[in-house]
């Protein structure tokens, strides 16, 4: 199967310029994801990672993503992710045929195991979104394992970037691989398996680069804001 790369595109909503990444997978691909649109395991012809404004007001993100997909001419089943991060600042890394693409919004971050009760309400789309494409078919179990491996690599990268967190409350992962058809597919995608190790290294590099770049942007913006405040 050919390698898959995200395509950066622009759109306007309510007079505001926004961007999104599109993977036009076509037929013969399966995706395992926690995406708000088209999540789960199944055939997917495309993946969309769409930027939305901070303070996102809509309560129907799945419908919103479907509208963006339709406007791009994306047909068939797909998976849609959403983020308030600057999508133009996406980072990518490659390892042995695996490609990881990450958008990093780390303004609202913390640890997964926290004392506060969870909520059933939608959370603001801050978000570290990870999209991984592999050139080999994976079994159902390996697809799930690949999502876990990507998450482990993400946390390792955040710690290596010096951040005291395991992620944000709205992080999402998509793993895309060719459909095995009547074959079994690769049985493993843990971090010490052949393809899991490649996936982990690619995700780690992409998240680490994105986290460091995000921290630098935040520091620059903070310094500019402090410089604009009159001093007593």
Long-range contacts (C-beta under 8 A, 24 or more apart in sequence): 1-28, 1-29, 1-135, 1-178, 3-97, 3-99, 3-133, 3-135, 4-99, 4-133, 4-176, 5-92, 5-99, 5-101, 6-47, 6-49, 6-90, 6-92, 6-101, 6-131, 8-87, 8-88, 8-90, 9-72, 11-68, 11-71, 13-53, 16-53, 18-50, 18-51, 18-52, 18-53, 18-87, 19-51, 19-86, 19-87, 19-88, 20-48, 20-49, 20-50, 20-51, 20-68, 20-72, 20-87, 21-48, 21-49, 21-50, 21-87, 21-90, 21-101, 21-103, 21-131, 22-46, 22-47, 22-48, 22-72, 22-74, 23-47, 23-48, 23-131, 23-133, 23-176, 24-74, 25-176, 27-76, 28-178, 28-179, 29-176, 29-177, 29-178, 29-179, 30-137, 30-138, 30-143, 30-176, 30-177, 30-178, 30-179, 30-180, 31-79, 31-174, 31-175, 31-176, 32-140, 32-143, 32-144, 32-146, 32-147, 32-174, 32-175, 33-79, 33-81, 33-147, 33-172, 33-173, 33-174, 33-175, 34-147, 34-172, 34-173, 34-174, 35-79, 35-80, 35-81, 35-172, 35-174, 36-61, 36-62, 36-65, 36-80, 36-81, 36-82, 36-172, 37-61, 37-62, 37-65, 37-66, 37-69, 37-78, 37-79, 37-80, 37-81, 38-77, 38-78, 38-79, 38-80, 39-79, 41-140, 41-143, 41-144, 42-77, 43-77, 43-179, 44-76, 44-77, 44-78, 44-79, 44-176, 45-74, 45-75, 45-76, 45-77, 45-78, 46-74, 46-76, 46-78, 46-79, 47-78, 47-79, 47-80, 47-81, 47-131, 47-174, 47-176, 48-72, 48-74, 48-78, 48-79, 48-80, 48-81, 49-80, 49-81, 49-82, 49-83, 49-87, 49-90, 49-101, 49-103, 49-129, 49-131, 50-80, 50-81, 50-82, 50-83, 50-87, 51-83, 51-84, 51-85, 51-86, 51-87, 51-103, 52-82, 52-83, 52-84, 52-125, 53-84, 54-84, 54-124, 55-124, 56-82, 56-84, 56-124, 56-125, 59-122, 61-122, 61-125, 79-174, 81-127, 81-129, 81-131, 81-172, 81-174, 82-125, 82-127, 83-125, 83-126, 83-127, 83-129, 84-124, 84-125, 84-126, 84-127, 85-126, 85-127, 85-129, 85-214, 86-217, 89-210, 89-213, 89-214, 89-217, 90-210, 91-206, 91-207, 91-209, 91-210, 91-213, 92-206, 93-201, 93-202, 93-203, 93-204, 93-205, 93-206, 93-209, 94-202, 95-198, 95-199, 95-201, 95-202, 95-205, 96-198, 97-134, 97-135, 97-136, 97-198, 98-132, 98-133, 98-134, 98-135, 98-195, 98-198, 98-199, 98-202, 99-132, 99-133, 99-202, 100-130, 100-131, 100-132, 100-150, 100-199, 100-202, 100-203, 100-205, 100-206, 100-207, 101-130, 101-131, 101-132, 101-206, 102-128, 102-129, 102-130, 102-131, 102-203, 102-206, 102-207, 102-209, 102-210, 103-127, 103-128, 103-129, 103-210, 104-128, 104-207, 104-210, 104-211, 104-213, 104-214, 105-168, 105-214, 106-158, 106-163, 106-165, 106-168, 106-211, 106-214, 106-215, 106-218, 107-218, 108-168, 108-169, 109-158, 109-163, 109-165, 109-167, 109-168, 110-165, 110-166, 110-168, 110-169, 111-164, 111-165, 111-166, 112-166, 112-167, 123-169, 123-170, 124-170, 125-170, 126-168, 126-169, 126-170, 127-168, 127-170, 127-171, 127-172, 128-154, 128-167, 128-168, 128-171, 128-207, 128-210, 129-171, 129-172, 129-173, 129-174, 130-154, 130-171, 130-172, 130-173, 130-174, 130-203, 130-206, 130-207, 131-173, 131-174, 131-176, 132-173, 132-174, 132-175, 132-176, 132-199, 132-202, 132-203, 133-176, 133-177, 134-175, 134-176, 134-177, 134-178, 134-195, 134-199, 135-177, 135-178, 136-177, 136-178, 136-185, 136-186, 136-195, 137-177, 137-178, 137-179, 137-180, 137-181, 137-183, 137-185, 137-186, 138-175, 138-177, 138-180, 138-185, 138-186, 138-189, 138-195, 139-180, 139-184, 139-185, 139-186, 139-187, 141-187, 142-185, 142-186, 142-187, 142-188, 142-189, 142-195, 143-175, 143-177, 143-189, 145-188, 145-189, 145-190, 145-196, 146-175, 146-177, 146-189, 146-195, 146-196, 146-199, 147-173, 147-175, 148-190, 149-189, 149-190, 149-191, 149-196, 149-199, 149-200, 149-203, 150-175, 150-199, 150-200, 150-203, 152-191, 152-200, 153-191, 153-199, 153-200, 153-201, 153-203, 153-204, 153-207, 154-203, 154-204, 154-207, 156-204, 157-203, 157-204, 157-205, 157-206, 157-207, 157-208, 157-211, 158-207, 158-211, 160-204, 160-208, 161-208, 161-211, 161-212, 161-215, 162-215, 163-211, 163-215, 175-199
